[in-house]
């Protein structure tokens, strides 16, 4: 029985403070949508897919495949090296530090395969594709120089992306709506808990622990005057 009473109080608090929930949710969604659609820069990502192979082996056996997969890990580190980044900066004439370029370059391996993916991010889709291509070329050159092996082939070259990878306005707005609803609900309970003013007969018993002997109905003076004036005009017209 107590749980039902508590639940009823919670629901009553939500009804009383519904404006808090609506306000917080609306503001959160509006701000997030505004930032996602009009403020945050669009980031594009282009990628190149490569495969590590043994050209002298037409039909590679199991041991060759294991060796290639081990080479993939080594090649991944070469692609991330400062040497490769420095070559790309020189080739494209970029005005940026090596560390800045390394932050926008991602080298990942496809699990249990000999595949490597080199991705580059930029606010310009054409530049993202150019970066991914330049890193790939510099990487292949370094593999040939360091490993003395020409065993990396491009599977899919980089193409300028059409859609940005971030921001994602619809997803961001949906998440903001959920978070705003949760935050607004929490604030509604806080506001209702901190409000100690007496507005209803139940508040007298709750906050003052006193019995309610009677209730004086609210009299709205302006409304009563308006009704009286209307009644007087009606009688004058009838007369």
Secondary structure, DSSP 8 states (H G I E B T S, - for coil): -HHHHHHHHHHHHHHHTHHHHHHHHHHHHHHHHHIIIIIS--BEEEEEEEEE--TT-SS--HHHHHHHHHHHHHHHHHHTSHHHHHHHHHHHT--S-HHHHHHHEEEEE-TTSSEEEEEEEESSHHHHHHHHHHHHHHHHHHHHHHH----EEEEE-----SS-SB--HHHHHHHHHHHHHHHHHHHHHHHHHH-----SHHHIIIII------------HHHHHHHHHHHHHHHHHH-
